[in-house]
Amino acid sequence: MKNLVLRILFLLAFESLVFSQPPNQPPAWDVSLAQNTTARSNLTVVNQCRKKHDFEVQGQNVPFLNISQNRVQVNGAQTANVPVQFNTQNLPLGVHRGQVLVVCLTCRSEPTCTQDREVLQVVLQVTPPSNQPANQPQQSPQNNPPTNQPPPTTVAYQSQTRPWFLASLPSLIGNKNPCDIIEKDCDELKRIAWEKEAAAATAQKMADKINERAAQAEKKAKELEDAAKRAENSIAAERPTTAVVDGAGYTTADSEYLVKLRKENEEAYRAGKINEAEYQRRANELTTKKAREERLANQEKLKKEAAENRKQADLASAAAAEAKAAASDAQKQADEAKREAEKARQEYEDCVRKIEEECLRLKAEKERQEKEQKDLEVKTAAAAKKKQEDENRRQDAEAARLEHQKYLLDNIKKLGLISSAPFKDVPGAFDAIIDKIIPDILGKTVEGVVNEMITGAAEYTANGPIPISSIQALGGLYQVIAKLLDPCSPLGAPRIAGRLEGMTNPKTGRKYTPNEAQKKTFEMCVLLRELKSKLEAIKRLHAQKTR
């Protein structure tokens, strides 16, 4: 067992050196694009087998790459393009890596096809936005000069560049082989399977040819049999004598044949094949005796032809029977060769699977650690991305709320729903109350506002500070509670809506419509009630904490 493990490790290291960078293997798909850019390209799938096969294209950790179709059918020894689109919208600057997996779904159905799957590394460099036109990707230095598309790429199967005894291993185990090695003992089984498959294919080809010859022989035999039957059926059976002339007996067949000869003579004349004199000469010669002589002479000729046709038909039938027997024997030999080839292939695959299991045990722990690390990185990146998205949404919502609140407070100020009288002795105080203090109060908790009132002060006016901790300075705010004009009352709401209809809506640049005025009156009602409720709560809590 120790020697086996050492051989496995040696082969693993050897293949890593020799086959990890095959000469025909394309490099990673390197693309450089500016941030917030989209660009189209193509992924070319190559079918190196002889028959048509189905391929599946799977993206792994490539959110920036949109693959237009996940399945494609490619004819033997042909290629097919799969359109793709790169999208760097909202992607952070820097390098983004992922993979595209191309799997042949039907290659195992073709014995001599060794394609299975290929992993294409995708490397996207996101650069800062520039003034370049959209869809103008910047190529990385190792690629071609800039074009209007990312460089297309071709999937070439690595298995085609390996020795023949390594080529089919991935298709045998159903996944990309993590070890890519085969024990020496499997080599001879592979050779035997290969030879038997070739012999089976040759035997089947020979059987097909013999079958084709047998089918042709049967077809010929049938044609000759049909000809023999037609010849035999054309011989009229002898009929009893119906008349005797000058000692010679005549039958109805002679009379019928005379009618036939006269008809032929008349048709030849009408068709212009003979002139009138020739027609008359023949008519004079056509007697019952003449008809009998020609009928009997023709009858003998037909008999000879029928006998010859029968002989040829019998010979062809015998040849067809021999051909069918030979075809049956050839097909049996081909079927037996196929069974032997399948048995040899199964023995080889069993050998490969055993070695694969041994190799997987050697690498299982390493793969598990790599997977855990990758999963952790993916989860961490996803969590960070989600956190940033949530924060962006929160900030956008807060900005929209503040903007709408400012929009409402502006009308509250213009309509005088909050009286400026309590603040007339302090220059700029009322503007500070509307523009800064009320938004600040609405945006904080009651506890937070009271704590600021007790512990500090803030400058809210252009001409001087308003000490938040001073009850005298906040007296005006408390007076607002009693003096707020109520836009929610049955009487107040229509009046305020009516006044709004005479004013210009800053959002539309025209006067408020009745619906807009009613909606804004209701929203101002909600805002003022919230402000009033908060001021009452602040007053109560402040009184409790400063006793």
C-alpha positions in Angstrom: 0.0 0.0 0.0 2.9 2.4 0.8 4.3 1.8 -2.7 0.9 2.4 -4.2 0.5 5.7 -2.4 4.0 6.8 -3.4 3.2 6.0 -7.1 0.0 7.9 -6.9 1.7 11.0 -5.5 4.4 10.8 -8.1 1.9 10.6 -10.9 -0.1 13.4 -9.4 3.0 15.6 -9.2 4.1 14.5 -12.7 0.8 15.4 -14.3 0.7 18.7 -12.5 4.0 19.7 -14.1 3.3 18.3 -17.6 -0.4 18.8 -18.1 -1.5 21.7 -15.9 -0.5 24.1 -18.7 -1.1 22.2 -22.0 0.2 24.0 -25.1 -3.2 24.3 -26.6 -5.0 25.5 -23.5 -6.3 29.1 -23.8 -5.3 31.5 -21.0 -7.8 32.9 -18.5 -10.5 35.2 -20.0 -9.0 38.5 -19.0 -11.3 41.5 -19.5 -10.9 45.2 -18.4 -14.0 47.4 -18.3 -14.8 50.8 -16.8 -17.2 50.9 -13.9 -20.9 51.1 -14.7 -20.3 49.7 -18.2 -21.9 46.9 -20.3 -20.3 45.2 -23.2 -21.1 42.1 -25.3 -18.8 39.2 -26.4 -18.9 35.5 -27.4 -18.0 32.2 -25.7 -17.1 29.7 -28.4 -17.8 26.0 -27.6 -15.8 23.4 -29.6 -17.0 19.9 -30.3 -13.9 17.8 -31.0 -15.9 14.6 -31.3 -17.3 13.1 -34.5 -21.0 13.2 -33.6 -23.4 16.0 -32.7 -23.5 16.6 -28.9 -25.3 18.8 -26.3 -23.3 21.1 -24.1 -24.3 23.0 -20.9 -22.7 26.4 -20.0 -22.8 27.2 -16.2 -21.5 30.4 -14.6 -19.9 30.1 -11.2 -19.4 33.3 -9.0 -19.7 35.5 -12.1 -22.6 37.9 -11.2 -21.1 40.4 -13.7 -21.5 38.0 -16.7 -24.9 37.3 -18.3 -24.9 34.1 -20.4 -27.6 34.2 -23.1 -28.3 30.5 -23.2 -27.3 27.6 -20.9 -27.5 24.8 -23.4 -26.2 24.6 -27.0 -26.0 21.8 -29.6 -22.8 21.5 -31.6 -22.2 19.4 -34.7 -19.2 17.0 -34.8 -15.9 18.8 -35.3 -17.7 22.2 -35.4 -18.1 25.2 -33.1 -21.0 27.3 -31.7 -21.0 30.8 -30.3 -22.8 31.6 -27.1 -23.4 35.4 -26.7 -22.6 36.9 -23.3 -22.7 40.3 -21.8 -20.4 41.9 -19.2 -22.0 44.3 -16.7 -20.0 46.4 -14.2 -22.9 48.3 -12.8 -22.4 48.9 -9.1 -19.3 46.7 -9.1 -16.5 48.0 -6.8 -13.2 48.8 -8.5 -10.6 46.1 -8.7 -10.3 42.5 -9.8 -13.3 40.2 -9.8 -12.8 36.4 -10.5 -15.1 33.6 -11.4 -15.5 30.6 -13.6 -17.5 29.4 -16.5 -18.1 25.6 -16.6 -18.8 24.0 -20.0 -20.1 20.4 -19.7 -20.7 17.9 -22.5 -23.9 16.2 -21.6 -23.9 13.4 -24.3 -20.2 12.8 -25.1 -20.2 9.5 -23.2 -22.6 8.0 -25.7 -19.8 8.1 -28.3 -17.1 5.5 -27.4 -14.2 7.3 -29.1 -15.1 10.7 -27.7 -13.1 11.8 -24.7 -14.6 15.3 -24.1 -16.2 15.8 -20.7 -16.0 19.3 -19.1 -13.8 22.3 -19.0 -13.4 25.1 -16.4 -12.7 28.6 -17.9 -11.2 31.1 -15.5 -12.8 34.6 -15.9 -10.8 37.6 -14.6 -12.6 41.0 -14.8 -10.6 44.2 -14.0 -13.0 47.1 -13.1 -11.4 50.4 -13.7 -12.5 54.0 -12.7 -15.2 55.5 -15.0 -13.7 57.6 -17.8 -15.0 59.7 -20.7 -14.7 56.9 -23.1 -18.0 55.9 -24.9 -20.2 53.2 -23.5 -19.5 49.6 -24.5 -15.8 50.5 -25.0 -13.9 48.0 -22.8 -10.3 48.5 -22.0 -8.2 45.4 -22.8 -5.7 44.1 -20.4 -2.1 44.4 -21.6 -1.8 40.8 -22.6 -4.9 41.1 -24.9 -5.4 42.7 -28.2 -5.7 46.5 -28.7 -9.0 48.1 -27.5 -12.1 47.2 -29.5 -15.8 47.8 -28.8 -16.2 44.3 -27.3 -14.4 42.2 -24.7 -12.2 39.5 -26.4 -14.2 36.4 -27.2 -12.9 33.2 -25.9 -12.9 29.5 -27.0 -13.4 26.6 -24.7 -10.8 24.0 -25.6 -10.9 20.7 -23.7 -7.8 19.9 -21.7 -8.5 16.2 -22.0 -7.6 16.4 -25.7 -4.0 17.3 -24.8 -3.4 14.5 -22.4 -2.1 11.0 -23.3 -4.8 8.6 -24.5 -4.9 6.7 -21.3 -5.7 9.8 -19.3 -8.2 11.4 -21.7 -11.4 9.5 -20.8 -11.1 9.5 -17.0 -13.2 12.6 -16.3 -16.2 11.1 -18.3 -15.9 7.8 -16.3 -16.4 9.4 -12.8 -19.0 12.0 -13.8 -17.0 15.0 -12.5 -13.8 16.7 -13.3 -11.2 14.4 -11.9 -9.4 16.0 -9.0 -6.4 13.8 -9.3 -6.1 13.1 -13.0 -4.0 9.9 -12.5 -4.4 6.2 -13.4 -2.5 3.3 -11.8 -0.1 1.5 -14.2 -2.2 -1.7 -13.9 -5.1 0.1 -15.7 -3.0 0.8 -18.8 -3.1 -2.7 -20.2 -6.9 -2.9 -19.6 -7.3 0.4 -21.4 -5.3 -0.9 -24.4 -7.3 -4.1 -24.5 -10.6 -2.2 -24.3 -9.4 0.1 -27.1 -8.4 -2.8 -29.4 -11.7 -4.7 -28.8 -13.8 -1.6 -29.4 -11.9 -1.0 -32.7 -12.4 -4.7 -33.6 -16.1 -4.5 -32.8 -16.4 -1.4 -35.0 -14.7 -3.2 -37.8 -16.8 -6.3 -37.4 -20.0 -4.2 -37.4 -18.9 -2.4 -40.5 -18.2 -5.7 -42.3 -21.6 -7.1 -41.1 -23.3 -4.0 -42.5 -21.7 -4.5 -45.8 -22.7 -8.2 -45.9 -26.2 -7.3 -44.8 -26.4 -4.8 -47.7 -25.2 -7.4 -50.2 -27.8 -9.8 -48.8 -30.6 -7.2 -49.2 -29.5 -6.6 -52.8 -29.5 -10.3 -53.5 -33.0 -10.6 -52.1 -34.2 -7.7 -54.1 -32.7 -9.2 -57.3 -34.2 -12.6 -56.5 -37.6 -11.0 -56.1 -37.3 -9.1 -59.4 -36.4 -12.4 -61.2 -39.2 -14.3 -59.5 -41.7 -11.7 -60.6 -40.3 -11.8 -64.2 -40.6 -15.6 -64.2 -44.2 -15.5 -63.0 -45.1 -12.9 -65.6 -43.5 -15.1 -68.4 -45.3 -18.2 -67.1 -48.6 -16.4 -67.0 -48.2 -15.1 -70.5 -48.3 -18.7 -71.9 -51.9 -19.4 -73.0 -53.2 -22.8 -72.0 -54.1 -25.0 -75.0 -57.8 -24.9 -75.7 -60.1 -27.6 -77.3 -60.5 -27.5 -81.1 -63.6 -25.6 -82.2 -63.2 -25.8 -86.0 -61.4 -28.0 -88.7 -60.4 -26.5 -92.0 -58.6 -28.5 -94.7 -58.0 -31.2 -92.1 -56.4 -28.8 -89.6 -58.0 -28.1 -86.2 -58.4 -24.6 -84.9 -59.2 -23.2 -81.5 -60.7 -20.0 -80.1 -57.1 -19.0 -79.3 -56.3 -18.9 -83.1 -59.3 -16.7 -83.7 -58.3 -14.4 -80.9 -54.7 -14.2 -82.2 -56.0 -13.4 -85.7 -58.1 -10.5 -84.3 -54.9 -9.3 -82.4 -52.8 -9.4 -85.6 -55.4 -7.5 -87.6 -55.7 -4.9 -84.9 -51.9 -4.4 -84.9 -51.9 -4.0 -88.7 -54.6 -1.4 -88.6 -52.9 0.6 -85.8 -49.7 0.6 -87.7 -51.5 2.0 -90.8 -53.3 4.7 -88.8 -50.1 5.7 -87.1 -48.4 6.2 -90.5 -45.8 3.5 -89.9 -46.9 1.6 -93.1 -48.6 2.8 -96.3 -51.9 1.7 -97.7 -50.3 -0.9 -100.1 -48.4 -2.5 -97.2 -51.5 -2.5 -95.1 -53.5 -4.2 -97.8 -50.7 -6.8 -98.4 -50.6 -7.7 -94.7 -54.4 -7.9 -94.5 -54.5 -10.4 -97.3 -51.9 -12.6 -95.6 -53.7 -12.6 -92.2 -55.7 -15.8 -92.4 -56.7 -18.2 -89.6 -54.0 -20.5 -90.6 -51.4 -17.7 -90.6 -52.6 -16.6 -87.1 -52.3 -20.2 -85.8 -48.7 -20.6 -87.2 -47.6 -17.3 -85.6 -49.4 -18.1 -82.3 -47.7 -21.4 -82.0 -44.3 -20.1 -82.9 -44.7 -17.2 -80.3 -45.9 -19.8 -77.7 -42.7 -21.8 -78.0 -40.6 -18.6 -77.7 -42.6 -17.6 -74.5 -42.1 -21.1 -73.0 -38.3 -20.9 -73.5 -38.2 -17.4 -72.0 -40.3 -18.5 -69.1 -38.1 -21.5 -68.5 -35.0 -19.4 -68.5 -36.5 -16.8 -66.2 -37.5 -19.5 -63.8 -34.0 -20.9 -63.8 -32.5 -17.4 -63.1 -35.0 -16.8 -60.4 -34.2 -20.1 -58.7 -30.5 -19.4 -58.8 -31.0 -15.9 -57.4 -33.2 -17.2 -54.6 -30.4 -19.7 -53.6 -27.8 -16.9 -53.7 -30.0 -14.7 -51.6 -30.4 -17.5 -49.0 -26.7 -17.9 -48.8 -26.2 -14.1 -48.5 -28.7 -14.0 -45.7 -27.0 -16.8 -43.8 -23.6 -15.1 -44.3 -25.1 -11.7 -43.0 -26.6 -13.5 -40.0 -23.2 -15.0 -39.1 -21.4 -11.7 -39.6 -23.9 -9.9 -37.3 -23.5 -12.6 -34.7 -19.7 -12.1 -34.8 -20.1 -8.3 -34.6 -22.5 -8.6 -31.6 -20.0 -10.9 -29.9 -17.2 -8.5 -30.5 -19.3 -5.7 -29.0 -20.0 -7.7 -25.9 -16.3 -8.4 -25.5 -15.5 -4.7 -26.0 -18.1 -3.7 -23.4 -16.7 -6.2 -20.9 -13.2 -4.9 -21.5 -14.4 -1.3 -21.1 -16.2 -2.2 -17.9 -13.0 -3.9 -16.5 -11.0 -0.8 -17.3 -13.6 1.6 -15.8 -13.7 -0.5 -12.6 -9.9 -0.3 -12.3 -10.1 3.5 -12.8 -12.8 3.9 -10.2 -10.8 2.0 -7.6 -7.7 4.2 -8.2 -9.9 7.3 -8.1 -11.3 6.4 -4.7 -7.7 6.0 -3.4 -6.7 9.3 -4.8 -9.8 11.1 -3.5 -8.9 9.9 0.0 -5.5 11.6 -0.3 -7.0 14.9 -1.3 -10.3 15.0 0.6 -9.1 17.0 3.5 -7.4 19.6 1.4 -10.4 20.1 -0.8 -12.7 20.4 2.3 -10.5 23.1 3.7 -10.3 24.9 0.4 -14.1 24.7 0.1 -14.7 26.0 3.6 -12.3 28.9 2.9 -14.0 29.7 -0.4 -17.5 29.5 1.2 -16.4 31.8 4.0 -15.0 34.3 1.5 -18.2 34.2 -0.5 -20.4 34.6 2.6 -18.3 37.4 3.9 -18.4 39.2 0.6 -22.2 38.7 0.3 -22.7 39.9 3.8 -20.6 43.0 3.2 -22.4 43.7 0.0 -25.8 43.3 1.6 -24.8 45.6 4.5 -23.7 48.3 2.1 -26.9 47.9 0.0 -29.1 48.2 3.2 -27.1 51.2 4.3 -27.5 52.8 0.9 -31.3 52.2 0.9 -31.5 53.6 4.5 -29.6 56.7 3.5 -31.8 57.2 0.4 -35.0 56.7 2.4 -33.8 59.2 5.1 -32.8 61.7 2.5 -36.2 61.4 0.8 -38.0 61.7 4.2 -36.0 64.9 5.1 -36.6 66.4 1.7 -40.4 65.8 1.9 -40.4 67.1 5.5 -38.7 70.3 4.4 -41.3 70.6 1.6 -44.1 70.4 4.2 -42.4 72.7 6.8 -41.9 75.3 4.1 -45.7 75.5 3.5 -46.4 75.3 7.3 -44.2 78.4 7.6 -45.7 80.3 4.7 -49.3 79.5 5.9 -48.5 80.6 9.4 -49.6 77.3 10.9 -46.8 77.8 13.5 -46.9 81.3 14.9 -43.6 83.4 14.8 -44.8 85.7 17.6 -43.1 83.8 20.5 -39.7 84.2 18.7 -39.9 87.8 17.6 -37.5 89.1 20.2 -34.6 86.8 19.0 -33.4 87.7 15.5 -33.4 84.6 13.2 -34.9 82.4 15.9 -38.1 81.6 14.0 -36.2 80.6 10.8 -33.9 78.4 13.0 -36.9 76.9 14.7 -38.5 75.9 11.3 -35.4 75.0 9.4 -33.2 73.4 12.0 -34.7 72.8 15.5 -38.0 71.2 14.4 -36.3 68.8 11.9 -33.8 68.0 14.6 -36.5 67.3 17.1 -38.5 65.2 14.6 -35.5 63.2 13.7 -34.5 62.3 17.3 -36.0 60.5 20.3 -37.6 62.4 23.1 -34.9 61.1 25.4 -32.2 62.3 23.0 -33.6 65.8 22.7 -34.0 66.2 26.5 -30.5 65.0 27.1 -29.1 67.6 24.7 -31.2 70.3 26.4 -29.7 69.4 29.7 -26.1 68.8 28.7 -25.3 71.3 26.0 -26.3 74.0 23.6 -26.3 74.5 19.8 -26.1 77.6 17.6 -29.2 77.7 15.4 -29.3 81.3 14.4 -27.1 83.4 12.2 -26.9 86.2 14.9 -26.3 84.1 18.0 -26.8 80.9 19.9 -30.1 79.6 21.4 -29.2 77.7 24.5 -31.2 74.4 24.3 -30.8 73.9 28.0 -32.7 77.1 28.8 -36.4 76.7 29.5 -36.8 80.5 28.7 -35.3 80.0 25.2 -37.6 77.0 24.6 -40.6 78.8 25.9 -41.6 79.7 22.4 -41.6 76.0 21.4 -43.9 75.1 24.3 -46.2 78.0 23.4 -46.4 76.5 19.9 -48.3 73.6 21.4 -51.2 75.8 22.3 -51.1 78.0 19.2 -50.7 75.5 16.4 -53.4 76.1 13.7 -55.0 72.7 13.2 -55.1 71.6 9.6 -56.8 68.4 10.7 -60.1 70.0 12.0 -63.2 69.9 9.8 -63.1 73.7 9.6 -59.3 74.2 9.3 -58.6 71.6 6.6 -60.8 73.2 3.8 -59.5 76.7 4.6 -55.8 75.6 4.5 -56.5 73.5 1.3 -58.1 76.6 -0.3 -55.2 78.8 0.6 -52.8 76.2 -1.0 -54.7 76.3 -4.2 -53.7 79.9 -4.6 -50.0 79.1 -4.1 -47.4 77.7 -6.4 -46.3 74.1 -5.9 -42.5 74.1 -5.9 -42.4 70.5 -7.2 -44.5 71.2 -10.3 -43.9 75.0 -10.8 -47.7 75.6 -11.1 -50.5 76.3 -8.6 -51.7 73.4 -6.5 -54.6 71.3 -7.8 -57.4 70.6 -5.4 -56.2 67.0 -5.0 -52.6 68.2 -4.4 -53.8 70.8 -1.9 -56.0 68.2 0.0 -53.1 65.7 0.1 -50.6 68.2 1.3 -53.0 69.5 4.0 -53.4 66.0 5.3 -49.6 65.4 5.3 -49.1 68.7 7.2 -51.7 67.6 9.7 -49.8 64.4 10.4 -46.5 66.2 10.7 -47.9 68.9 13.1 -49.6 66.4 15.3 -46.3 64.4 15.5 -44.5 67.6 16.4 -47.1 68.6 19.0 -47.0 65.1 20.6 -43.2 65.2 20.8 -43.1 68.7 22.3 -45.5 67.7 25.0 -43.5 64.6 25.7 -40.2 66.6 25.8 -41.8 69.1 28.2 -42.9 66.4 30.5 -39.6 64.5 30.5 -37.6 67.7 30.8 -39.7 68.8 33.8 -39.1 65.4 35.4 -35.3 65.4 34.9 -34.8 69.0 36.1 -36.8 68.9 39.3 
